[in-house]
Every structure is written in C-alpha cells, then in structure tokens.
Amino acid sequence: MALDELKSAIPDFAKDLKLNLGSVIGNSDLPQQQLWGTVLACAIASRSPKVLRELEPEAKANLSAAAYTAAKSAAAIMAMNNVFYRTRHLLSDPEYGTLRAGLRMNVIGNPGVEKVDFELWSLAVSAINGCGQCLDSHEQVLRKAGVDRETIQEAVKIASVIQAVGVTLDAEAVLAE
C-alpha cells in the first residue's frame, strides 16, 4: 500500500504527521469518492512529487474514471482561481472586485461528478492555496447543499495533513542532497 510507504518515509521528528496521515485517510467517515477525490486533488495541490507519486495510484484505484478526472480538474481550476481571487481580495483597490474575471471556469458548472463532491475538493485545494474568498464561496455552496460542518472540516484536515507531509518530505529530500 502506497499510504504505508508514504507514512514510513516521514521522519521521526514529524511523528504527528505520520499518525495524522493514517488517521485522516484510514479513519475518514467520508464516502470513498469524496475521500479519494480530496486526497488526489490535495496531493496535486501540495506540489510534492513524492506525495503525488505515492497517493495517486490508490486514489485512481478508488475512483471512477470520471471522479479521477474531476479531482484533477478541481486541482487545476483552483490553482488558477485561488491566485486570481486571492489577489483581487488582497489588493487594496476595491475596483478590481468589480471587474469581469474573463477566465474560463466551465468545469465548475459541469465537473462530471456530483457538484457537492467537486465543491468539497475545490474547498480542500483552496485551503492549501490559502484563498479565503474561494474558501468562503465553496463552503457556502456546500452548506446550502446540506453538507455539515464536520464533513467540510474533514476535507480541510485531509488538505492540511497532505500539505504538511509534502512540505516535510520535500524539505528532507533537499537536506539529504
């Protein structure tokens, strides 16, 4: 199992990450598609080659072809949207918020999977990328669709642990050179 290999690569000083990785993935209450779509989208968003290499095969095995593609699409579109909307929010000139975005985002309207799943994956990626405006937007859509706070927090926990594992393993790889 790739998850076990990834956990074994985590150094002792980051034991909490090892335990949390096993817990947020192995003990998640999320349905399989939501869980593994979140894992895949967050592994991509983490930008860690090691994390993506280890988690992608298991995600692919646990997702339909449509869900696999949609999770990758969520990571891709949020890579763009998180930069764009975070920047508009951070600029002190409020006029930027009134300008038309002019960016294609068709996948959000037709992701090929349940809208709730795609929104959850988009929220998790937005947590990694630190876009408050996107987090608020996706959280509101999820809450209006009846998704409870515990489910949303579960996705954020997965995002935070995957990101931390990626940062730690990538730093250790650099230090080992």
N, CA, C and O atoms as a DFTB+ gen file, in Angstrom:
708 C
 N C O
     1  1       0.839      -1.190       0.000
     2  2       0.000       0.000       0.000
     3  2       0.876       1.242       0.000
     4  3       1.781       1.367       0.826
     5  1       0.618       2.143      -0.904
     6  2       1.411       3.361      -1.039
     7  2       1.293       4.257       0.191
     8  3       2.249       4.948       0.543
     9  1       0.143       4.256       0.843
    10  2      -0.031       5.064       2.042
    11  2       0.957       4.634       3.120
    12  3       1.525       5.479       3.812
    13  1       1.164       3.332       3.265
    14  2       2.138       2.847       4.243
    15  2       3.552       3.268       3.878
    16  3       4.343       3.616       4.754
    17  1       3.874       3.238       2.588
    18  2       5.200       3.684       2.143
    19  2       5.395       5.165       2.417
    20  3       6.472       5.590       2.836
    21  1       4.368       5.937       2.181
    22  2       4.449       7.370       2.440
    23  2       4.628       7.622       3.938
    24  3       5.450       8.447       4.336
    25  1       3.870       6.924       4.754
    26  2       3.997       7.085       6.207
    27  2       5.391       6.686       6.683
    28  3       5.958       7.329       7.566
    29  1       5.934       5.639       6.104
    30  2       7.268       5.193       6.535
    31  2       8.359       6.176       6.120
    32  3       9.435       6.183       6.717
    33  1       8.107       6.994       5.126
    34  2       9.088       7.992       4.684
    35  2       9.108       9.226       5.577
    36  3      10.053      10.014       5.521
    37  1       8.084       9.401       6.395
    38  2       8.006      10.573       7.267
    39  2       8.998      10.410       8.412
    40  3       8.975       9.393       9.106
    41  1       9.872      11.400       8.622
    42  2      10.887      11.281       9.678
    43  2      10.274      11.283      11.082
    44  3       9.156      11.750      11.298
    45  1      11.045      10.747      12.018
    46  2      10.568      10.630      13.400
    47  2      10.169      11.962      14.014
    48  3       9.237      12.018      14.817
    49  1      10.867      13.045      13.646
    50  2      10.519      14.334      14.247
    51  2       9.127      14.795      13.837
    52  3       8.564      15.695      14.461
    53  1       8.570      14.190      12.801
    54  2       7.228      14.544      12.329
    55  2       6.245      13.388      12.567
    56  3       5.352      13.134      11.760
    57  1       6.436      12.704      13.690
    58  2       5.599      11.550      14.020
    59  2       4.109      11.901      14.017
    60  3       3.273      11.089      13.619
    61  1       3.787      13.114      14.462
    62  2       2.379      13.521      14.473
    63  2       1.792      13.495      13.064
    64  3       0.635      13.120      12.879
    65  1       2.585      13.892      12.074
    66  2       2.104      13.860      10.689
    67  2       1.839      12.427      10.240
    68  3       0.852      12.149       9.559
    69  1       2.731      11.525      10.628
    70  2       2.558      10.117      10.267
    71  2       1.248       9.582      10.846
    72  3       0.472       8.921      10.155
    73  1       1.020       9.879      12.121
    74  2      -0.212       9.424      12.772
    75  2      -1.442      10.088      12.146
    76  3      -2.459       9.435      11.912
    77  1      -1.336      11.379      11.883
    78  2      -2.466      12.100      11.299
    79  2      -2.770      11.638       9.880
    80  3      -3.936      11.558       9.494
    81  1      -1.742      11.333       9.104
    82  2      -1.960      10.869       7.734
    83  2      -2.753       9.565       7.748
    84  3      -3.713       9.404       6.994
    85  1      -2.347       8.641       8.608
    86  2      -3.078       7.382       8.722
    87  2      -4.499       7.589       9.197
    88  3      -5.414       6.893       8.758
    89  1      -4.685       8.541      10.090
    90  2      -5.998       8.802      10.660
    91  2      -6.938       9.488       9.676
    92  3      -8.074       9.048       9.503
    93  1      -6.479      10.570       9.023
    94  2      -7.395      11.319       8.152
    95  2      -7.775      10.544       6.901
    96  3      -8.841      10.773       6.329
    97  1      -6.920       9.636       6.475
    98  2      -7.262       8.821       5.311
    99  2      -7.860       7.483       5.751
   100  3      -8.905       7.071       5.248
   101  1      -7.201       6.816       6.679
   102  2      -7.634       5.485       7.085
   103  2      -8.885       5.441       7.930
   104  3      -9.594       4.435       7.926
   105  1      -9.173       6.502       8.650
   106  2     -10.335       6.519       9.551
   107  2     -11.378       7.551       9.140
   108  3     -12.213       7.940       9.956
   109  1     -11.343       7.991       7.913
   110  2     -12.272       9.021       7.457
   111  2     -13.684       8.474       7.345
   112  3     -13.899       7.330       6.946
   113  1     -14.636       9.315       7.706
   114  2     -16.053       8.973       7.539
   115  2     -16.596       9.402       6.181
   116  3     -17.759       9.151       5.866
   117  1     -15.756      10.047       5.379
   118  2     -16.211      10.474       4.060
   119  2     -16.479       9.261       3.175
   120  3     -15.783       8.251       3.285
   121  1     -17.476       9.349       2.303
   122  2     -17.654       8.286       1.306
   123  2     -16.386       8.167       0.456
   124  3     -15.639       9.135       0.314
   125  1     -16.146       6.990      -0.104
   126  2     -14.903       6.725      -0.845
   127  2     -14.616       7.770      -1.924
   128  3     -13.481       8.230      -2.049
   129  1     -15.614       8.144      -2.691
   130  2     -15.361       9.106      -3.762
   131  2     -14.949      10.463      -3.190
   132  3     -14.013      11.081      -3.696
   133  1     -15.620      10.927      -2.162
   134  2     -15.241      12.203      -1.560
   135  2     -13.847      12.119      -0.946
   136  3     -13.036      13.033      -1.097
   137  1     -13.580      11.027      -0.261
   138  2     -12.271      10.850       0.374
   139  2     -11.149      10.845      -0.647
   140  3     -10.221      11.649      -0.553
   141  1     -11.222       9.957      -1.611
   142  2     -10.104       9.793      -2.540
   143  2     -10.008      10.926      -3.551
   144  3      -8.919      11.214      -4.048
   145  1     -11.120      11.571      -3.863
   146  2     -11.057      12.774      -4.682
   147  2     -10.363      13.902      -3.931
   148  3      -9.570      14.644      -4.512
   149  1     -10.659      14.030      -2.642
   150  2      -9.985      15.026      -1.807
   151  2      -8.501      14.718      -1.718
   152  3      -7.670      15.616      -1.850
   153  1      -8.163      13.458      -1.495
   154  2      -6.757      13.052      -1.403
   155  2      -6.016      13.381      -2.693
   156  3      -4.931      13.962      -2.654
   157  1      -6.591      13.016      -3.829
   158  2      -5.917      13.258      -5.107
   159  2      -5.774      14.751      -5.389
   160  3      -4.688      15.211      -5.741
   161  1      -6.851      15.506      -5.241
   162  2      -6.785      16.944      -5.509
   163  2      -5.762      17.614      -4.589
   164  3      -5.018      18.492      -5.026
   165  1      -5.723      17.208      -3.337
   166  2      -4.774      17.803      -2.387
   167  2      -3.343      17.346      -2.653
   168  3      -2.407      18.125      -2.471
   169  1      -3.160      16.125      -3.070
   170  2      -1.807      15.661      -3.416
   171  2      -1.263      16.481      -4.586
   172  3      -0.089      16.852      -4.599
   173  1      -2.106      16.756      -5.551
   174  2      -1.685      17.599      -6.675
   175  2      -1.387      19.006      -6.180
   176  3      -0.352      19.579      -6.521
   177  1      -2.288      19.566      -5.378
   178  2      -2.127      20.934      -4.886
   179  2      -0.908      21.085      -3.982
   180  3      -0.349      22.176      -3.873
   181  1      -0.497      20.008      -3.341
   182  2       0.667      20.074      -2.440
   183  2       1.962      20.340      -3.202
   184  3       2.948      20.792      -2.619
   185  1       1.960      20.061      -4.494
   186  2       3.124      20.241      -5.358
   187  2       4.305      19.336      -4.969
   188  3       5.434      19.557      -5.405
   189  1       4.037      18.342      -4.165
   190  2       5.090      17.424      -3.738
   191  2       5.114      16.192      -4.642
   192  3       4.165      15.408      -4.641
   193  1       6.181      16.013      -5.409
   194  2       6.251      14.830      -6.277
   195  2       6.120      13.515      -5.503
   196  3       5.458      12.585      -5.965
   197  1       6.741      13.440      -4.344
   198  2       6.693      12.209      -3.539
   199  2       5.264      11.916      -3.088
   200  3       4.787      10.788      -3.214
   201  1       4.591      12.922      -2.568
   202  2       3.223      12.730      -2.093
   203  2       2.318      12.314      -3.251
   204  3       1.528      11.380      -3.113
   205  1       2.425      12.984      -4.367
   206  2       1.588      12.655      -5.513
   207  2       1.895      11.257      -6.040
   208  3       0.975      10.493      -6.331
   209  1       3.169      10.916      -6.167
   210  2       3.544       9.579      -6.654
   211  2       2.994       8.471      -5.763
   212  3       2.565       7.427      -6.256
   213  1       3.006       8.696      -4.460
   214  2       2.567       7.653      -3.528
   215  2       1.041       7.560      -3.408
   216  3       0.505       6.460      -3.275
   217  1       0.347       8.677      -3.453
   218  2      -1.091       8.664      -3.208
   219  2      -1.936       8.494      -4.480
   220  3      -3.058       7.994      -4.411
   221  1      -1.411       8.901      -5.625
   222  2      -2.196       8.838      -6.858
   223  2      -2.654       7.427      -7.231
   224  3      -3.817       7.261      -7.599
   225  1      -1.801       6.403      -7.154
   226  2      -2.284       5.078      -7.566
   227  2      -3.463       4.576      -6.728
   228  3      -4.398       3.979      -7.262
   229  1      -3.418       4.817      -5.433
   230  2      -4.519       4.366      -4.586
   231  2      -5.784       5.196      -4.846
   232  3      -6.897       4.671      -4.835
   233  1      -5.592       6.485      -5.078
   234  2      -6.740       7.327      -5.422
   235  2      -7.366       6.834      -6.727
   236  3      -8.586       6.705      -6.830
   237  1      -6.533       6.565      -7.705
   238  2      -7.041       6.104      -9.006
   239  2      -7.796       4.784      -8.870
   240  3      -8.808       4.569      -9.538
   241  1      -7.300       3.900      -8.001
   242  2      -7.944       2.603      -7.785
   243  2      -9.290       2.742      -7.069
   244  3     -10.149       1.869      -7.192
   245  1      -9.474       3.826      -6.329
   246  2     -10.691       4.015      -5.545
   247  2     -11.691       4.986      -6.175
   248  3     -12.750       5.243      -5.601
   249  1     -11.365       5.522      -7.344
   250  2     -12.234       6.482      -8.014
   251  2     -12.656       5.955      -9.382
   252  3     -11.909       5.232     -10.041
   253  1     -13.846       6.323      -9.790
   254  2     -14.241       6.052     -11.172
   255  2     -13.387       6.928     -12.078
   256  3     -12.752       7.874     -11.612
   257  1     -13.369       6.624     -13.350
   258  2     -12.597       7.446     -14.296
   259  2     -13.089       8.883     -14.274
   260  3     -12.285       9.813     -14.333
   261  1     -14.407       9.075     -14.190
   262  2     -14.962      10.437     -14.160
   263  2     -14.553      11.178     -12.892
   264  3     -14.217      12.361     -12.952
   265  1     -14.577      10.508     -11.755
   266  2     -14.197      11.145     -10.487
   267  2     -12.704      11.450     -10.461
   268  3     -12.286      12.492      -9.958
   269  1     -11.907      10.541     -11.001
   270  2     -10.460      10.759     -11.080
   271  2     -10.166      12.032     -11.883
   272  3      -9.380      12.879     -11.457
   273  1     -10.803      12.151     -13.040
   274  2     -10.620      13.334     -13.885
   275  2     -11.145      14.585     -13.193
   276  3     -10.509      15.637     -13.254
   277  1     -12.285      14.484     -12.542
   278  2     -12.870      15.639     -11.859
   279  2     -11.990      16.124     -10.709
   280  3     -11.862      17.330     -10.498
   281  1     -11.387      15.207      -9.971
   282  2     -10.495      15.608      -8.875
   283  2      -9.276      16.343      -9.423
   284  3      -8.837      17.340      -8.850
   285  1      -8.733      15.849     -10.533
   286  2      -7.615      16.552     -11.167
   287  2      -8.078      17.912     -11.690
   288  3      -7.337      18.892     -11.621
   289  1      -9.297      17.967     -12.211
   290  2      -9.844      19.232     -12.694
   291  2     -10.013      20.229     -11.557
   292  3      -9.755      21.419     -11.733
   293  1     -10.443      19.756     -10.394
   294  2     -10.600      20.648      -9.235
   295  2      -9.252      21.247      -8.851
   296  3      -9.164      22.443      -8.572
   297  1      -8.206      20.431      -8.833
   298  2      -6.873      20.942      -8.507
   299  2      -6.412      21.954      -9.548
   300  3      -5.812      22.973      -9.206
   301  1      -6.691      21.677     -10.809
   302  2      -6.252      22.567     -11.889
   303  2      -6.974      23.910     -11.855
   304  3      -6.336      24.962     -11.896
   305  1      -8.304      23.875     -11.781
   306  2      -9.051      25.130     -11.838
   307  2      -8.817      25.955     -10.578
   308  3      -8.793      27.185     -10.639
   309  1      -8.646      25.294      -9.444
   310  2      -8.389      26.041      -8.211
   311  2      -6.975      26.616      -8.189
   312  3      -6.740      27.632      -7.535
   313  1      -6.033      25.993      -8.885
   314  2      -4.688      26.583      -8.992
   315  2      -4.782      27.958      -9.638
   316  3      -4.063      28.880      -9.253
   317  1      -5.659      28.095     -10.611
   318  2      -5.873      29.380     -11.261
   319  2      -6.741      30.297     -10.400
   320  3      -6.359      31.430     -10.109
   321  1      -7.903      29.803      -9.999
   322  2      -8.853      30.645      -9.268
   323  2      -8.299      31.144      -7.937
   324  3      -8.539      32.290      -7.558
   325  1      -7.572      30.308      -7.237
   326  2      -7.055      30.722      -5.937
   327  2      -6.077      31.878      -6.064
   328  3      -6.065      32.768      -5.214
   329  1      -5.264      31.882      -7.100
   330  2      -4.356      33.012      -7.316
   331  2      -5.158      34.251      -7.710
   332  3      -4.947      35.334      -7.165
   333  1      -6.069      34.085      -8.651
   334  2      -6.834      35.228      -9.143
   335  2      -7.682      35.868      -8.044
   336  3      -7.601      37.074      -7.814
   337  1      -8.495      35.054      -7.365
   338  2      -9.414      35.625      -6.378
   339  2      -8.704      36.055      -5.099
   340  3      -9.119      37.025      -4.465
   341  1      -7.661      35.365      -4.713
   342  2      -6.876      35.799      -3.546
   343  2      -6.230      37.152      -3.840
   344  3      -6.207      38.027      -2.975
   345  1      -5.711      37.328      -5.041
   346  2      -5.083      38.596      -5.412
   347  2      -6.103      39.726      -5.430
   348  3      -5.841      40.804      -4.896
   349  1      -7.265      39.492      -6.037
   350  2      -8.304      40.536      -6.039
   351  2      -8.696      40.920      -4.621
   352  3      -8.938      42.092      -4.330
   353  1      -8.757      39.943      -3.755
   354  2      -9.134      40.210      -2.369
   355  2      -8.029      40.982      -1.631
   356  3      -8.317      41.855      -0.811
   357  1      -6.773      40.655      -1.926
   358  2      -5.658      41.275      -1.210
   359  2      -5.302      42.675      -1.712
   360  3      -4.734      43.475      -0.969
   361  1      -5.629      42.969      -2.960
   362  2      -5.355      44.310      -3.469
   363  2      -6.211      45.326      -2.710
   364  3      -7.395      45.094      -2.468
   365  1      -5.612      46.433      -2.343
   366  2      -6.354      47.419      -1.552
   367  2      -7.359      48.210      -2.386
   368  3      -8.234      48.867      -1.822
   369  1      -7.258      48.163      -3.687
   370  2      -8.188      48.881      -4.560
   371  2      -9.428      48.009      -4.806
   372  3      -9.340      47.014      -5.525
   373  1     -10.579      48.366      -4.222
   374  2     -11.778      47.535      -4.364
   375  2     -12.333      47.489      -5.785
   376  3     -13.191      46.654      -6.076
   377  1     -11.874      48.348      -6.662
   378  2     -12.359      48.361      -8.042
   379  2     -12.036      47.048      -8.765
   380  3     -12.769      46.643      -9.666
   381  1     -10.945      46.383      -8.374
   382  2     -10.611      45.107      -9.017
   383  2     -11.726      44.086      -8.828
   384  3     -11.959      43.242      -9.694
   385  1     -12.407      44.166      -7.703
   386  2     -13.509      43.254      -7.428
   387  2     -14.719      43.478      -8.307
   388  3     -15.597      42.618      -8.378
   389  1     -14.781      44.606      -8.974
   390  2     -15.920      44.903      -9.844
   391  2     -15.637      44.550     -11.306
   392  3     -16.547      44.541     -12.136
   393  1     -14.383      44.264     -11.610
   394  2     -14.012      43.946     -12.995
   395  2     -14.399      42.510     -13.327
   396  3     -14.367      41.626     -12.471
   397  1     -14.762      42.299     -14.574
   398  2     -15.096      40.951     -15.060
   399  2     -13.846      40.090     -15.031
   400  3     -12.782      40.523     -15.473
   401  1     -13.966      38.880     -14.515
   402  2     -12.813      37.974     -14.446
   403  2     -12.329      37.607     -15.846
   404  3     -11.130      37.673     -16.118
   405  1     -13.231      37.226     -16.727
   406  2     -12.850      36.884     -18.090
   407  2     -12.029      35.605     -18.186
   408  3     -11.296      35.410     -19.156
   409  1     -12.144      34.744     -17.201
   410  2     -11.424      33.466     -17.202
   411  2     -12.433      32.330     -17.351
   412  3     -13.502      32.350     -16.739
   413  1     -12.086      31.352     -18.159
   414  2     -12.967      30.203     -18.351
   415  2     -12.901      29.300     -17.120
   416  3     -11.827      28.963     -16.622
   417  1     -14.100      28.921     -16.646
   418  2     -14.230      28.052     -15.481
   419  2     -15.382      27.087     -15.692
   420  3     -16.110      26.774     -14.750
   421  1     -15.553      26.614     -16.910
   422  2     -16.685      25.763     -17.264
   423  2     -16.762      24.493     -16.432
   424  3     -17.856      23.992     -16.168
   425  1     -15.627      23.969     -16.021
   426  2     -15.617      22.711     -15.289
   427  2     -16.368      22.823     -13.963
   428  3     -16.888      21.828     -13.457
   429  1     -16.425      24.013     -13.407
   430  2     -17.144      24.183     -12.146
   431  2     -18.638      23.925     -12.345
   432  3     -19.288      23.349     -11.473
   433  1     -19.172      24.339     -13.459
   434  2     -20.581      24.126     -13.754
   435  2     -20.907      22.721     -14.201
   436  3     -22.041      22.269     -14.044
   437  1     -19.932      22.021     -14.756
   438  2     -20.151      20.668     -15.264
   439  2     -18.904      19.819     -15.003
   440  3     -18.142      19.534     -15.927
   441  1     -18.695      19.412     -13.739
   442  2     -17.467      18.703     -13.393
   443  2     -17.456      17.214     -13.743
   444  3     -16.404      16.577     -13.674
   445  1     -18.600      16.653     -14.113
   446  2     -18.648      15.235     -14.454
   447  2     -18.920      14.331     -13.261
   448  3     -18.994      13.111     -13.410
   449  1     -19.070      14.920     -12.081
   450  2     -19.416      14.190     -10.849
   451  2     -20.437      15.027     -10.095
   452  3     -20.784      16.132     -10.512
   453  1     -20.910      14.491      -8.987
   454  2     -21.824      15.259      -8.130
   455  2     -21.187      16.594      -7.778
   456  3     -20.010      16.658      -7.424
   457  1     -21.967      17.647      -7.877
   458  2     -21.474      19.003      -7.607
   459  2     -20.905      19.112      -6.189
   460  3     -19.904      19.796      -5.978
   461  1     -21.521      18.455      -5.234
   462  2     -21.042      18.512      -3.851
   463  2     -19.624      17.964      -3.745
   464  3     -18.789      18.539      -3.048
   465  1     -19.347      16.867      -4.423
   466  2     -18.005      16.291      -4.368
   467  2     -16.975      17.263      -4.935
   468  3     -15.926      17.494      -4.334
   469  1     -17.287      17.824      -6.090
   470  2     -16.365      18.768      -6.728
   471  2     -16.153      20.000      -5.858
   472  3     -15.029      20.490      -5.743
   473  1     -17.207      20.498      -5.252
   474  2     -17.100      21.653      -4.357
   475  2     -16.230      21.328      -3.147
   476  3     -15.439      22.163      -2.709
   477  1     -16.372      20.120      -2.605
   478  2     -15.560      19.713      -1.451
   479  2     -14.088      19.656      -1.837
   480  3     -13.229      20.116      -1.085
   481  1     -13.796      19.092      -3.006
   482  2     -12.403      19.017      -3.467
   483  2     -11.855      20.413      -3.727
   484  3     -10.694      20.692      -3.429
   485  1     -12.682      21.285      -4.279
   486  2     -12.254      22.658      -4.546
   487  2     -11.980      23.409      -3.244
   488  3     -11.030      24.188      -3.159
   489  1     -12.802      23.175      -2.249
   490  2     -12.588      23.796      -0.941
   491  2     -11.265      23.322      -0.339
   492  3     -10.499      24.132       0.183
   493  1     -10.996      22.031      -0.407
   494  2      -9.769      21.482       0.168
   495  2      -8.535      22.068      -0.527
   496  3      -7.565      22.427       0.140
   497  1      -8.565      22.166      -1.840
   498  2      -7.448      22.757      -2.582
   499  2      -7.308      24.237      -2.223
   500  3      -6.195      24.742      -2.083
   501  1      -8.431      24.924      -2.076
   502  2      -8.394      26.336      -1.698
   503  2      -7.784      26.525      -0.313
   504  3      -7.140      27.542      -0.054
   505  1      -7.978      25.565       0.567
   506  2      -7.346      25.631       1.891
   507  2      -5.829      25.558       1.747
   508  3      -5.108      26.319       2.393
   509  1      -5.345      24.656       0.911
   510  2      -3.903      24.543       0.688
   511  2      -3.354      25.822       0.075
   512  3      -2.285      26.294       0.464
   513  1      -4.085      26.382      -0.882
   514  2      -3.606      27.564      -1.591
   515  2      -3.898      28.873      -0.862
   516  3      -3.447      29.934      -1.293
   517  1      -4.639      28.809       0.225
   518  2      -4.852      29.967       1.075
   519  2      -5.715      31.067       0.497
   520  3      -5.428      32.248       0.693
   521  1      -6.758      30.702      -0.208
   522  2      -7.656      31.717      -0.768
   523  2      -8.924      31.791       0.082
   524  3      -9.808      30.941      -0.030
   525  1      -9.001      32.801       0.919
   526  2     -10.148      32.965       1.799
   527  2     -11.445      33.177       1.055
   528  3     -12.484      32.653       1.456
   529  1     -11.401      33.937      -0.023
   530  2     -12.607      34.196      -0.800
   531  2     -13.138      32.894      -1.409
   532  3     -14.346      32.658      -1.404
   533  1     -12.250      32.056      -1.928
   534  2     -12.675      30.773      -2.500
   535  2     -13.172      29.831      -1.406
   536  3     -14.155      29.114      -1.594
   537  1     -12.487      29.837      -0.266
   538  2     -12.946      29.009       0.849
   539  2     -14.373      29.381       1.242
   540  3     -15.227      28.507       1.387
   541  1     -14.630      30.673       1.414
   542  2     -15.971      31.120       1.779
   543  2     -16.993      30.720       0.723
   544  3     -18.073      30.233       1.056
   545  1     -16.659      30.920      -0.536
   546  2     -17.585      30.617      -1.621
   547  2     -17.942      29.130      -1.650
   548  3     -19.119      28.776      -1.722
   549  1     -16.930      28.257      -1.595
   550  2     -17.184      26.811      -1.667
   551  2     -17.882      26.313      -0.404
   552  3     -18.733      25.426      -0.473
   553  1     -17.529      26.876       0.740
   554  2     -18.171      26.475       1.993
   555  2     -19.652      26.828       1.956
   556  3     -20.486      26.037       2.397
   557  1     -19.986      27.997       1.440
   558  2     -21.392      28.412       1.358
   559  2     -22.189      27.502       0.427
   560  3     -23.323      27.135       0.732
   561  1     -21.593      27.142      -0.705
   562  2     -22.280      26.228      -1.633
   563  2     -22.509      24.876      -0.960
   564  3     -23.589      24.295      -1.074
   565  1     -21.505      24.387      -0.269
   566  2     -21.622      23.094       0.413
   567  2     -22.679      23.138       1.514
   568  3     -23.492      22.222       1.634
   569  1     -22.668      24.191       2.308
   570  2     -23.641      24.309       3.400
   571  2     -25.061      24.410       2.841
   572  3     -25.984      23.806       3.388
   573  1     -25.246      25.171       1.755
   574  2     -26.574      25.288       1.134
   575  2     -27.042      23.943       0.583
   576  3     -28.243      23.686       0.505
   577  1     -26.104      23.092       0.205
   578  2     -26.440      21.762      -0.311
   579  2     -26.670      20.749       0.814
   580  3     -26.936      19.576       0.554
   581  1     -26.566      21.208       2.065
   582  2     -26.837      20.331       3.197
   583  2     -25.623      19.612       3.768
   584  3     -25.768      18.729       4.613
   585  1     -24.446      19.974       3.323
   586  2     -23.232      19.341       3.844
   587  2     -22.937      19.922       5.223
   588  3     -22.945      21.139       5.410
   589  1     -22.677      19.044       6.182
   590  2     -22.447      19.521       7.544
   591  2     -21.011      20.012       7.746
   592  3     -20.115      19.699       6.962
   593  1     -20.821      20.767       8.786
   594  2     -19.511      21.348       9.093
   595  2     -18.448      20.270       9.336
   596  3     -17.275      20.463       9.014
   597  1     -18.861      19.153       9.897
   598  2     -17.909      18.077      10.169
   599  2     -17.317      17.513       8.874
   600  3     -16.128      17.198       8.820
   601  1     -18.134      17.390       7.849
   602  2     -17.651      16.905       6.542
   603  2     -16.676      17.910       5.940
   604  3     -15.625      17.536       5.418
   605  1     -17.032      19.177       6.019
   606  2     -16.161      20.226       5.487
   607  2     -14.838      20.240       6.242
   608  3     -13.769      20.341       5.642
   609  1     -14.923      20.136       7.563
   610  2     -13.687      20.108       8.356
   611  2     -12.848      18.877       8.035
   612  3     -11.620      18.952       8.039
   613  1     -13.485      17.758       7.759
   614  2     -12.763      16.537       7.400
   615  2     -11.910      16.763       6.145
   616  3     -10.755      16.342       6.087
   617  1     -12.485      17.424       5.155
   618  2     -11.736      17.719       3.926
   619  2     -10.571      18.663       4.217
   620  3      -9.488      18.496       3.656
   621  1     -10.781      19.642       5.078
   622  2      -9.715      20.580       5.431
   623  2      -8.613      19.870       6.217
   624  3      -7.434      20.179       6.046
   625  1      -8.984      18.936       7.065
   626  2      -7.971      18.166       7.796
   627  2      -7.110      17.350       6.825
   628  3      -5.888      17.292       6.966
   629  1      -7.750      16.729       5.850
   630  2      -7.009      15.972       4.837
   631  2      -6.050      16.907       4.105
   632  3      -4.881      16.576       3.910
   633  1      -6.544      18.068       3.703
   634  2      -5.706      19.042       2.997
   635  2      -4.517      19.457       3.851
   636  3      -3.388      19.499       3.362
   637  1      -4.756      19.760       5.107
   638  2      -3.675      20.247       5.966
   639  2      -2.612      19.183       6.195
   640  3      -1.420      19.489       6.201
   641  1      -3.027      17.957       6.381
   642  2      -2.055      16.885       6.632
   643  2      -1.269      16.562       5.368
   644  3      -0.049      16.409       5.422
   645  1      -1.951      16.456       4.238
   646  2      -1.241      16.164       2.988
   647  2      -0.245      17.273       2.677
   648  3       0.882      16.991       2.269
   649  1      -0.638      18.526       2.861
   650  2       0.274      19.646       2.626
   651  2       1.490      19.562       3.563
   652  3       2.628      19.737       3.125
   653  1       1.248      19.299       4.828
   654  2       2.351      19.225       5.794
   655  2       3.301      18.069       5.480
   656  3       4.517      18.212       5.606
   657  1       2.753      16.935       5.074
   658  2       3.596      15.798       4.701
   659  2       4.441      16.162       3.483
   660  3       5.633      15.857       3.441
   661  1       3.839      16.802       2.506
   662  2       4.588      17.219       1.318
   663  2       5.726      18.174       1.650
   664  3       6.850      17.993       1.182
   665  1       5.437      19.184       2.455
   666  2       6.470      20.148       2.851
   667  2       7.602      19.439       3.581
   668  3       8.776      19.684       3.305
   669  1       7.252      18.574       4.498
   670  2       8.261      17.866       5.299
   671  2       9.130      16.956       4.445
   672  3      10.356      16.990       4.554
   673  1       8.509      16.145       3.597
   674  2       9.284      15.213       2.775
   675  2      10.133      15.933       1.740
   676  3      11.264      15.527       1.472
   677  1       9.600      16.992       1.159
   678  2      10.382      17.756       0.177
   679  2      11.570      18.444       0.841
   680  3      12.657      18.493       0.265
   681  1      11.376      18.972       2.038
   682  2      12.481      19.601       2.768
   683  2      13.545      18.566       3.121
   684  3      14.739      18.833       2.986
   685  1      13.128      17.415       3.560
   686  2      14.098      16.360       3.902
   687  2      14.875      15.907       2.669
   688  3      16.067      15.617       2.768
   689  1      14.226      15.842       1.520
   690  2      14.915      15.465       0.285
   691  2      15.984      16.491      -0.071
   692  3      17.082      16.124      -0.489
   693  1      15.673      17.758       0.090
   694  2      16.651      18.817      -0.194
   695  2      17.804      18.724       0.798
   696  3      18.966      18.816       0.402
   697  1      17.505      18.545       2.058
   698  2      18.548      18.493       3.086
   699  2      19.447      17.267       2.935
   700  3      20.601      17.283       3.363
   701  1      18.917      16.205       2.325
   702  2      19.702      14.983       2.136
   703  2      20.675      15.073       0.948
   704  3      21.562      14.233       0.801
   705  1      20.499      16.093       0.112
   706  2      21.344      16.217      -1.082
   707  2      22.762      16.586      -0.715
   708  3      23.610      16.731      -1.596
